[in-house]
């Protein structure tokens, strides 16, 4: 009986996480064929290849930073970006926020004014960041960025300081405030 109960609890927990991922995927899917939007998807394999490339090209002590950065980049399990310019992004911001299960995300930064909204959130599991989510909307643009992986906050800070990965400069600015 205990095995059945534990299995059922594990399945429900997995389904909850999967449903949240599905909400983000559905939001992306809804707009990915819309010509007003630009879409970027970087697969886990591509991130693994980029991290491996940096690690393998790092030779000697002078390249230790590149090797460390390669290890960090290989922790990224995928990036999805959906963006549009010359579009009223505030209704899209509200729609995207409405698709999220708010109790699964913790706010890192929230900037609201009458013409724009920016929100950074993380989804954690057992003390590790599994997703960094950035949603921005204004009177003339919208951006949604989802970066999946297995990070510490220190990893995210290092990525923000040392890469040009999408959303990292905004994360770095918010992290310093």
VMD Tcl script that draws the C-alpha trace (Angstrom):
set ca {
  {0.00 0.00 0.00}
  {2.87 2.38 0.86}
  {4.49 1.74 -2.54}
  {1.25 2.55 -4.34}
  {0.79 5.73 -2.30}
  {4.39 6.87 -2.91}
  {4.08 6.12 -6.62}
  {0.81 8.07 -6.81}
  {2.34 11.07 -5.03}
  {5.37 11.03 -7.37}
  {3.12 10.87 -10.42}
  {1.01 13.78 -9.19}
  {4.12 15.88 -8.51}
  {5.54 15.07 -11.95}
  {2.18 15.86 -13.58}
  {2.09 19.25 -11.85}
  {5.55 20.17 -13.13}
  {4.73 18.80 -16.57}
  {1.46 20.77 -16.69}
  {3.39 23.97 -15.94}
  {5.91 23.26 -18.68}
  {2.99 22.52 -21.00}
  {1.44 25.93 -20.20}
  {4.61 27.70 -21.34}
  {4.92 25.46 -24.40}
  {1.26 26.14 -25.27}
  {1.83 29.89 -25.00}
  {4.85 29.64 -27.31}
  {2.95 27.38 -29.71}
  {0.02 29.77 -29.86}
  {2.20 32.58 -31.23}
  {5.11 30.83 -32.96}
  {3.45 30.89 -36.39}
  {2.24 34.48 -35.95}
  {4.31 36.67 -38.29}
  {4.40 39.51 -35.77}
  {6.62 37.40 -33.48}
  {10.22 36.26 -33.63}
  {10.88 32.89 -32.07}
  {14.14 31.33 -30.88}
  {14.54 27.84 -29.49}
  {17.93 26.55 -28.41}
  {17.78 22.84 -27.71}
  {19.43 21.04 -24.80}
  {21.74 19.28 -27.27}
  {22.95 22.62 -28.70}
  {23.70 23.93 -25.20}
  {25.52 20.70 -24.36}
  {27.55 21.00 -27.56}
  {28.43 24.67 -26.88}
  {29.49 23.87 -23.32}
  {31.51 20.87 -24.49}
  {33.17 22.94 -27.21}
  {34.25 25.58 -24.69}
  {35.53 22.96 -22.24}
  {37.49 21.05 -24.90}
  {39.10 24.20 -26.33}
  {40.24 25.34 -22.88}
  {43.88 24.36 -22.51}
  {46.14 25.33 -19.64}
  {45.52 27.57 -16.66}
  {44.88 30.68 -18.80}
  {41.81 29.01 -20.26}
  {40.39 27.91 -16.88}
  {37.69 30.60 -17.12}
  {36.59 29.26 -20.50}
  {36.44 25.74 -19.13}
  {34.39 26.90 -16.12}
  {32.08 28.85 -18.43}
  {31.70 25.78 -20.64}
  {30.63 23.77 -17.60}
  {28.08 26.44 -16.69}
  {26.68 26.66 -20.21}
  {26.32 22.90 -20.37}
  {23.97 23.17 -17.33}
  {21.48 25.04 -19.54}
  {18.90 22.53 -20.77}
  {17.24 24.81 -23.29}
  {16.15 28.35 -24.04}
  {12.89 29.56 -25.55}
  {12.40 33.17 -26.59}
  {9.28 34.73 -28.04}
  {9.46 38.42 -28.88}
  {7.55 41.01 -30.86}
  {8.11 44.70 -31.61}
  {5.52 47.20 -32.75}
  {2.81 45.34 -30.84}
  {0.84 46.18 -27.70}
  {2.68 43.87 -25.32}
  {0.73 44.63 -22.14}
  {-2.22 42.33 -22.97}
  {0.27 39.61 -23.96}
  {2.12 40.11 -20.68}
  {-1.15 39.62 -18.78}
  {-2.02 36.57 -20.88}
  {1.40 34.98 -20.28}
  {1.20 35.67 -16.54}
  {-2.28 34.10 -16.54}
  {-0.95 30.84 -17.96}
  {1.52 30.35 -15.09}
  {0.85 28.47 -11.91}
  {2.04 31.24 -9.63}
  {2.81 29.02 -6.65}
  {5.48 27.21 -8.69}
  {7.46 30.41 -9.32}
  {9.18 32.83 -7.00}
  {9.54 36.47 -8.02}
  {13.08 37.75 -8.32}
  {12.32 41.14 -9.78}
  {9.11 42.95 -10.64}
  {9.09 46.38 -12.28}
  {5.71 47.90 -13.10}
  {4.79 51.33 -14.39}
  {1.91 52.63 -16.46}
  {3.52 51.79 -19.79}
  {5.55 48.62 -19.12}
  {5.91 45.52 -16.98}
  {9.00 43.37 -16.40}
  {9.07 40.25 -14.26}
  {11.85 37.77 -13.51}
  {10.84 34.56 -11.76}
  {12.49 31.27 -10.91}
  {11.18 27.78 -10.42}
  {13.17 25.86 -7.84}
  {13.32 22.20 -6.92}
  {15.31 21.02 -3.90}
  {17.28 24.27 -3.68}
  {18.30 24.31 -7.35}
  {16.98 26.72 -9.99}
  {15.28 24.67 -12.71}
  {13.92 27.58 -14.73}
  {14.57 31.29 -15.07}
  {11.60 33.05 -16.62}
  {11.52 36.63 -17.89}
  {8.33 38.25 -19.17}
  {8.23 41.85 -20.40}
  {5.41 43.81 -21.95}
  {5.04 47.44 -22.94}
  {2.95 49.55 -25.26}
  {5.16 48.59 -28.20}
  {6.85 45.24 -27.41}
  {6.63 41.86 -25.71}
  {9.28 39.30 -24.72}
  {9.05 35.94 -23.00}
  {12.25 34.06 -22.18}
  {12.39 30.68 -20.50}
  {15.78 29.19 -19.63}
  {15.71 25.65 -18.29}
  {18.57 23.99 -16.48}
  {20.00 23.03 -13.12}
  {21.62 26.09 -11.55}
  {22.60 27.76 -8.35}
  {22.03 31.50 -8.04}
  {25.80 31.90 -8.25}
  {25.71 30.10 -11.64}
  {23.07 32.57 -12.88}
  {25.14 35.52 -11.67}
  {28.23 34.21 -13.47}
  {26.24 33.62 -16.67}
  {24.84 37.16 -16.45}
  {28.28 38.70 -15.97}
  {30.15 36.69 -18.60}
  {27.79 35.89 -21.46}
  {25.57 37.56 -23.99}
  {22.85 34.96 -23.47}
  {19.38 36.46 -24.01}
  {17.92 38.02 -20.87}
  {21.14 37.81 -18.87}
  {21.98 41.52 -19.09}
  {18.52 42.39 -17.74}
  {18.97 39.77 -15.01}
  {22.35 41.25 -14.08}
  {20.92 44.80 -13.87}
  {18.06 43.61 -11.67}
  {20.36 41.53 -9.51}
  {22.43 44.59 -8.62}
  {19.42 46.68 -7.56}
}
mol new
graphics top color blue
foreach p $ca { graphics top sphere $p radius 0.5 }
foreach p [lrange $ca 0 end-1] q [lrange $ca 1 end] { graphics top cylinder $p $q radius 0.2 }
display resetview
